[in-house]
Amino acid sequence: MQIEWKYVVETFNTNIAKGKDKRIVLYGIGKHTKAILDELGDQYNFVGLMDAEKAGEKLWGYPILHVNELKENGVDLIVIIARPSVHQIIYRRIAEYVENNNIPAFSITGEQIHAEEDFQELNNQYYLFQKQNLLDEIDKYDVISFDVFDTLIMRKILYPKDLFLLLDYEFKDKNLGFVFSDIRQETELGLMRLRYPKLSEIYDSIRVKYDLSKEICQELMQMEIQKEHQLIIPRDDIIEAFHYAINHNKKVYIVSDMYLPITEMEALLEENGISGFEKLFISCEYRKTKQEGLFSELLLFEDSKRILHIGDDEKADVLAAESLGISAFKIMKAYEMVNHSSYYKIMDGSDKIYNRYYLGLMISRLFNSPFALYGTKGKYQINTLDKLSNLIAPTILNYLLWIIQRVQEQKASDILFVSRDGYLPMKIYQMICQKQKLNDLPKGKYIYTSGRAASIPAMTDITDLLPMLEEFKGDVQELFTNIFCLDGYEVNPDASIAENVKVNVDEIIKEAQQERIDYQSYLDDQNICFDNEVMLFDFFSKGTGQDNLERILDKKLNGVYLHKSISGISRRNEIDYFSLYKANNHYEKNYNVFKLYSLLEYIISSPEPCLKKISKESKLFFPEDRTIEGKQFMIKIQKGIFEFCVDFIDSFSGGIPERFDGEFTDSILGLIEKSTIESSVLPDLSTYEWFNGAFKVVGKI
């Protein structure tokens, strides 16, 4: 396995070789650009570099050019030296100039980079509607009629048929002899050719055809009703309009095409705060749908008054009502709104039930209000942390479900969640195990560690720290105070880090040996079960934490990473691990998790400060490096993510699907870039990387 800089150099040389006679500018001034210049500088005609903040300066003997200087310097092409996840961000900075001057930009893989087509703002009339428009319309009428599903209430699934697919998981141990979801839909459609059926009639037909007992069919029907209740969520703005009508002395009715009996419908409505209406008209009671004349039953009660019907279906709620002289106000169902928003492409991935349920649950929250697109021209606006959490939660949850499958496959006897990134994931893991009754899985242990706290005890000689010393960005005094943690060092601020380390090497090793003893004692107290494989949760890593813990424990671990990238230290590439996102480094794939990984790490982290070291007496922490606003943001968004995860798992009470990949949830994460985010939602976020001696800016999305 190649280390990352070698991969970049070799990929560049393979794919850009045809441009050796061209005048090339490299965009980016990181270590990979330097590696290309060092290894290939005499083979290519590099005429300069580019960087958004350093234009006008000089680096490694090359001028850093401003975009407006490219033409006068005779530049033929630009190669962007950055991971694919930020190509578009970089290219947008230079797109207008380079396209006007025919200067192409390429990635190191030789692919020409073009500006991605953004969602075009639309002038759909629906973007002009807000709740007040509906209330004003209600004021004009004496009688108001409301549809039920996708109007007053909605399900937390994408399509109605998904309820039956979820029940397939519930019924998998029933040995019915058929696929429930197929037969349930087929039977209902067959009966509807004769008349609109009641739910009891649907199950009677299934009972007769498949020779089931009345008891079994009654149980199945009750489980469907129970699942229906579980999946319902109120559309709060329409319920507010419902109560507005009642409070303004309007006569209010409810008209619905539905197979549930009237007692169940009334209970469902009552649960969601819908009561006080005059009468409920249900198609299965009158044996006809809205399009077949159900509204005529309403007219028998209110034939002389002006009536307004509010619903989501163009044919059933608008045309059918208007054909009988009833006015109609159409609102959009949630998934219809998605198709008219900047999120429209996400619907392409709704081919699998668990993908649809991620999508259905997310949509039921983000598009709960039929007026969520008011004033947006289609670009969704994120103005609360709850909304943001619904785009992040699927990635976190999917990762934990994938981890559980790895734990099951490996028959692991324990799983370790390392601080601080393991804080929220362990809570979600334990919640899933408890709700899914996965009693044979290890409960999980939260292990205190950090880059500094594990690297020093794992050190056997000073060469183990050389990679860290080479990348340490702080000064010599900070290195000895924060990393080596021992008074009495002979520190010469005028000498290099390497020279100071050499003078104090004996004391450094002595401290490391004591810390190793203390850390081993701490780990012994955690009662880690090594009967079988022990899994180690780590989020984004090159394997440093796993390598250090293995050396301290003198045991092998098996990592489960969101992404494990290649390390410059060969033994860290030889550890046992699974990685959900399979790319050797961030240059190979354009995943959204790569764009937002620092924000994700911030979000899932523990509210405790970073661990400094474990001594015989206690755990010692570095000073808190996050702002008060940043920690409040973290705590609130964790709450929203956890609630999403609970909701998802509760709906799959019959068991989780067998296979999860990260592609679709990564697409959901990518919707953040297709949103307008209000500045009040995200504070300025940063953490201090103590082991690197520098701040890591998470920043705004």
N, C-alpha and C positions, 0 to 999 in steps of 0.2 A: 504493500500500500504506500502510495506516495505521500509525502508531506505536502502541505497546501502550496507553498511557494513553488515547488518543483512542478506540481500539476499546472499551475498558472503559466509558468515559463514554457513548458513543453506544449501545452495547448495553444498558447500564443504562436509558438514557432511552427506548429503544424498547420495552423489555419490562416496565418497572416503572411506566410512565406511568399505568396504570390505578389505581395506588396513591397518587397525588399527595395525596389527601385523608386518607391514613392516617398514623398516627404511626410513623415508621420509625426503626429502629436499624441502623446499618451495622456489621457484624462485620469487624474488620480495621482497622489503623491505619497502613497503608503508603501509598506515594505515589499509588496508584490511588484509595484512599478520599479522600485530599486533593483529587485532581483532580475527583472527583464533587462534593465539597462546594464547591470553587471554581467549577465550571461550572454546577452545578444547585442550589446551596444555596438560592437564592431561589424555586425552583420546587417544591420538595418540603418536607414537614414533618419534617425530620430532628430527632429529639429526643435523640440520643445515639449513642455508639460502644460497641463491645465489644472486649475483648482479654483473653486468659487471664491475662496477667501485670500488666496496668496498671489493673485495676479500682480505682475510687476516685479516680483522677487526672482531670485535665482536659486536653484537647488541641484546639487550633484553635477554642476557645470552646465545646466540647461536653463533657459529662461522659462518662467511660468507665464504663459501668454493669456491675455484677455481675449474673449471670444472675438472682439472686433479687430484683433491683430492677426487673425488666421490668414486672411486673404493676402495681406501685404507681406506675410512671411512665406507665401507660396505653399501653404499646407494642402496636401492632396487628400489626406484622410485622418480620421481620429479613431483611436482605439480606446474604449472605455475600460479601464482596469478596475473593475468593481464587481461584486456579486450581482447576478441578474436581478435580484429583488429591488435594487436601487437604480437600475438602468434608466427606467422611465423618469425617475426624479431628476437624475443628472441630465438626461437628454432634453427634458422640457426647458432647462436653463439655456440651452444653446440652439434649440430647434429652429427658431425663426431665422437666425443668422445663417446657420449651416445649410438649411434648405434653400434659402435665397441665393447662396453662393455655391451651391452644388458641391459641398464638402461632406461626403458620407461619413457616418459613424458606425463602428463595428464593435461587437463583443470579442472577447478572446477566442470564441469558438468560430469566428468568421461570419457570424450572422449580422446582417445590416440591421441597425436599430432604427425604428420609425416610431413616431408618436402614436401611442395607442388611441383609438377612437374613444373619446369620452361620451358619456350619456348626453344626448342632445336635449336641452330644455324644451319642454313641450308647452303648448298653449291649450291643453285640454280644459274644457269648461269646468270639469270637476275640481280643478285646483283652485277655483274661485269660491267653492262652497265651504262654509264653516258652520258650526253648530247654531249660531244665531240665525242663519238663513232658514234652517229647519224650524226653529222656534217661531220665527216670523210667519212661516207658512202655516204652522199649526194655528196661529191666531186667526186665520182667515176662515176657519171651518168650525162647524158645530160638532162633527163626529170624526173621530180619528181611529183608524184601523192600523194595527201593526202586524207585520210578519214576525215569525219567531226566529228560526235558525238563520244565522248570518246577519240578522238584523238586531233583535233584542239580545240574543245570546249567540255564541259561536262555539265550535268545538276546537280543541287544541291540536287538531290534526289538519292536514292539508285538504283532503277530500273525504266525503262521507264514507266511502268504501273502506277507508283506512281503519275505521272502528272495527270492522269485521276482520281485517288482517291482524290487528292487535289481539283480537279474541282467538285467533289461530294459536297464539302462544299460550293463552289461558287454557285452551282445550286440548293441548297436545297429548296430555295423559288420559284423555277420555276414551281413546280407541273408538272413535265414531265410525271409522270405515270410509270416511270421505274428508275432503278439505273443507272445513266449515265456511270460510269466506266465499268460496266458489258457489257452494250450494245455497248459502243464505241469500246472495244476490240473485242467483238464478231463480230461486223459488219466489222471491218478491216480484221480480219482473214478470214471471209467468202468471201470477195471480192478478197483476195489474191489468192484464189483457181482458180480464173479466170485470173486475171492479177494484176500487182502491182497498187493499186489505188492511185488517188490523194485525197487530204483532202476533196475537194469539193464533190467528189463522195461518200466518206464515209458518209458525212452529208446528201447528197441527199437520200442515201439508208435508213438512220435513219428516215428522214422526211416522206418518203413514207410508211415505215413499221409502224410508230407510228402516222401517220396522223397529223404531226406538220406543222405549217405554215412556209413559206420560211423565213419570218422575224425572227422567233424564231431560226430556224436552222442557219441562218446567224449570229445571235447574239452569239449562242453557239460556232460556229466555230471561230469567232473573239476572244472570251474569251479564247479559247484554244490557239490560236496563241499568245495572250497577255501573257498567263501564261507561254508559251514556252520561250518567250523573258525574262520573269522575272526570270526564273530558270536557265538560261544559265550563265556559268562562263568560261572564256578562260583558256586553259591549256597553261600557259605562255611559258614553255620551248619548246613546239612544235610550237607555233606561232613564237617564235624566230627562230627556224629551218626553218619554212616556209619563213620568210623574208631573212634568210641567203641564201636560195636557189635562191630566186629572185635576191638578190644583187650579187650573183656569176654567174649571167647570165644563170641560169637554166630555162627551160620552165616548169612552174608549173601549174598543173591541180588539180581539186578537184573532187572526185568520192564518191558518198554517196547513200546508200539505205535510201530513205526518201520519205514521202508522202506530205511534204510541197511544195507549188508551187515555182518555181524558183525565183520569185520576193521576196518572203518571205525569202528564203534561202540566197539570196544575201544581204538582209537587216540584217539578223541575223549575217552573217559573217562580214559585214561592221561595225556593232555595236561593234564587238570584235576585231577590228583592222586587219581584214583579207581581203586584197584587192590586186589587181595587178596580179592575176592569169590569165591564158589563157582562160580557159573554165571550166564550172561547169557541171558535168554529174550527174543527179539525176534519180534514178530508176523509179519514177512515171512519168517522162517525156518520158523515153524510154521503159516503160512497162516491165522492167526486172531488176532483182537484180544483184548484182555482181556475185553471183554464177550461175545466168542464162545467163551471157554474157555481163554485162554492161561494163566490161573492154575492150571488143572487139570494143566498140564505141570509146574508147580512142585510140586504135590501128589504127583506120581509120585516125586519125590525126597524129600519131607518130609511124607509123609502122616500120620505119627504124632506130630508135634510141634506145639506151639503156635506160630503164625506171626502176625507183625505186618507189614502192608504200609503203607508211607508214600508218599503221592502227593498230587497237586493236583486231580484230576478227580473230581467227585462220582459220576458214573456209572462211569467206567472204573476208577478206583482204589478207590473206597469200596464202592459197591453190588455191583460185579462180584466184588470180593474177598469181601465178607461173604456173598454168595450161596453161596459154596463153603466157608464156615466159617472164613475167614481174617479176623482182626481188622484194622481200618484206622485210620490216623491221618491226617486230612486237613490239609494245609497249603494256604495260598492262593498261587496264582500271582501275579506282581507286579501285572499290570493289574487283577486282581480286588481286590487290596488297595487300589489307587487308588480304585476305586468305593466302597470302604468307609471312605474317609478324607476329610479336609477338602479334598483336591485333586480331588474327584470331578467337578467341572464342567469340568476341563481336557480330559476325554475327549470333550467335544462338538466339539473342534477337530481331531479325528483323521481328517479326510476326505482329506487329501493325503499322499502318501508321505513328503515331506520333513518335514511336520509330525509324522507318526507316528514318523519316525526320531528327531527331537528328543525326542519323548515316550518312545519305546522306550529310547533310550540313557539318558535321565534316570531312568526308572523302574528300569532294570536296576541302577542304582547306589543309588538312594534306597530301593528296596524289594527289594534283593537278599536281605536277611534276611526270611524269612516271619514273623518276630516283631518287625518294625520298628514295629508298632502296639501292642505290649504296653504296657498301662498308660496309653494316650493318649486313650482314648474317641474315637478317630478323628482327633484333631488331630495332624498330623505334627510330630515334634520334630526340630529341627535342632540337633545337639549337636557337630558338627565343621565345620571349614572346607570339607572335601571335599563335604559335603552342600550347604552354601550355594553352593559354586562351580557345582554342577550346575543350579541355578536361574538363575544369572547368565550362564553360558557361552552358552546358546542366543541371547540377545540380542546379545552381542558377536560371535559367529560369524555370525549372520544378517546383521548390519551389514556385516561384511567381505565376505561373499559378494555382497551387494548392491553394495558398492563395486567389486568385481571386474567385475561386469556393467556398471557405468557406465564403467569404464576401457576395457572391450572395445568398448562401443558408441561411445565417443568416440574410439577409436583413439589413446588418450593415449600420448605419448612419455615421460612421467615422472609419478610421483606422489610428493608430499611429505608425510611424516608429521611433524607439528610436535610439539616437546616441550611439556609432558611427557606429554600425553594420547596421543601417537602411539606410545609405547614398546611396550606389549603388542600393540596392533593391527598394527604393522608386522611383528612376529614372526609373528603369525597369518597375515597377508597373504602373507608370503614362504613360509611353510610350505604354504599352499594352492597357491600357484603352483608350488612344487617338486613336490608330490605329484600335482597334476593335470597336470603337464608343460605348464604355460602359459608356454612359453618365449618367446612373442612379447609378453608383457606386461612393462612396466617393473618392475625389481626393487624400486623404492622407495628413497627417501632420507629419513633422519632429520634434520630441520632444527631446530637450536637456536633457540628464540624464547621469548618470554613477553609478557605485556601491557606490561610496562615496557620490555623489551629491543627491541621492535619499534615501540612508539608514539613513543618519543623520536626515533629516526632517521627515522621517517616524517613527523615534524612539519615543516611549512614555515613556519608562523607560530604564535604562541601561541594563536590561536583554535582550532587543532586539538586542544588539550588542554583546552578549556573544559568539555566534558562530563565528563571525568575529574575535573577540579578541583571541579566541583559535587558529585560523589559521593564525594570523598575523605574518609574518616572519621578519619584520623589527625590529629596536630597539624602545625603549620607546620614545625617543625624536622624531623619525620620525612619530610615531603614533600620537603624540600630535600636531606636526607641520602640517602634511598632512591630517589627518583625523578629528581631533577635531577643528583645524583652529581657535584658539583663543589665543591671547597673555596673559601672566600672570598666566599660569598654574604652579603649584608647582610640578615640575618633579624631581623625585629622580632616577637617572640612575642606582643606585644599587638595587632599589626595583623592584618587578615584575610589569608587566603591570596591573594585577588585583589590586595590591595595589595602584598604581598611579591613576588608574581610580576611585577607591573608595575615595581617598582624594579629587578629583576634580569633583565628580559626579554632584554637584549642578551647576557648571559653564558649564559642558557638556550639561546638560539638558536645561539650559537657551539658549545656542547657538542653540541647536536643535529646540527649539520652535520658535526662530526668523527665522531660515532657513525655517521652515515649512510655516510660514506666507509668506515669500518671494517666495517660490516655488509655493504655491497655487496662488499667484498673477500672477506669470508667466504663469501657466497653464490656469488660467482664460482668459488671453490675447490670448490664442491659439484658443479660440472659438470652443472647442471640442463639437460636436453635440451628445448629449445623447438621441435623440429622440428614437432610437432603440439601438441595441447592438453596442458597440465600440470595435473594434478589436485592438489587440496590437501585432505588429511584434517584435519578439525577436528570435535570431538565435539559439544558444545553451544556455540552461539555466535550472536551477532548479526551476525557478519561482520567483527568488528574485526580479527582476525588476518589474514584474507585481504586486507582493504583495506590494512592497513599493509604487508604484503609486496608487494602489487602496486605501491604507491607507491615502495617502496625499489628493487624490481627494474625498475620501469617496464615491466612486462609484465602481461598479463591471466592470471589463473588461473581454474580451475573447481573450486569447492568441492564436497566430498562430506561432508555433515553427517548425524549421527544426527538432529539437529534444528537448523534455522536459524530463529531468531525475528527479529521485526522490530526494527530499530534506530531510534533517534531521529535518527540522521544519515542523510540521504536517500541519499547515494552508497553506503552499505553495504547498502541495499536493492536496489541496481541491479547488484550483482556477479553473475557467473554461478555458479550453484550447483545442486546436487541435495540434497534433504532427504528422508531415509527416512520420518520422521514428519512429515506435512504438516499443520502448524498454524502460523498466523502467530505465535502466542504460547501460553503455558501456560494461558491462560484458555479456549481454544477446545476442547480435547480432554482427556479424562480418561485419558491414557496412564500406565501404570506407570513408564515411563522418566522421566516428569516428576516422579514422587514420589521416585525414587531416583537422580536424575542425579548429585547430589553424591557419593553413595557409589560410583557407577559410575566417575566421573572419578577418584576416589581410587584405586580398584582397578586401573585400567589404566595408571596413571602410572609414570613412570620413578623408580627409586630415587635418582636425583640430585636435589640441591636445585633450586630455581627459578632460571633464568638471570636475572642482573641486567643485564649488558651484554656486548657483544663488543667488545673493544679490539683494537688492531693486534697486540698481543702474545699475547692469550689470551682465554678465556671467563671471566667473573667471575660467581660465583653468590651469591645471598643465603644467609644462614645456613639450615641445615636447619630447617624449621618443623614437621616431623612427629615424633611420639614414636617411640622405639625399638620399642614394642609395635605402633604403627600400621604401621611399615615392615615388621615381621615378618609381620603380618597380610596386608599387601599382597603380599609376595613369595610367601607360601604359597598364597594364593588365586589368584594369577596362575598358579602351577604347576598347580593343579586345573583352571582354565579352559582352559589350553593343552592339557592332556591330553585333556579332553573334545573340543576342536576337532580334535585329531589323530585321535581315535577315529572321529568323525563322517566326516571327509574320507577316511580309509582305507576306510570302508565304501562310499563312493560312488566307488570306484576307476574305474568306467566313465564318470565325468563327473558334475558337479553338475547338479541340476535347472535348468530354464531361467528360472524366475521365483521370487523370494523377496519376500514382503512382511513387514512388521514386526508384524502383528496377533497371530499365534499366539505368537511368542516373547515378545511383551509380556505375554500371558496367563500364560506360564510364569513370567516375572519376578514377576507379581502373586501367585504362590503363596507368596512370602515372607511376605506379610501374612496368609496363611491357615495359618501355621506357628507353633509355639511355639519360640522361639529362646533357647537357654540363654545366660545372661549371659557365660559364659566364651568364647563364640565371637567376639563383637564387642567389641574394646576401644573406649574413647572415642577417636573420630577427629576431627581438625580439621586445617585447613591455614590458613596465614596468607596472605591476599590482599594481597601487597605493593603492588600497584598501586591497591588500594582503601584500604589502611591499616587493615585489620580482619581478625579471625579469621573463617573460614568453618567453622562447626561441621557436621560430617557426622553425628555422633551415632550413636545406636543406632536400629535399624529399629523 
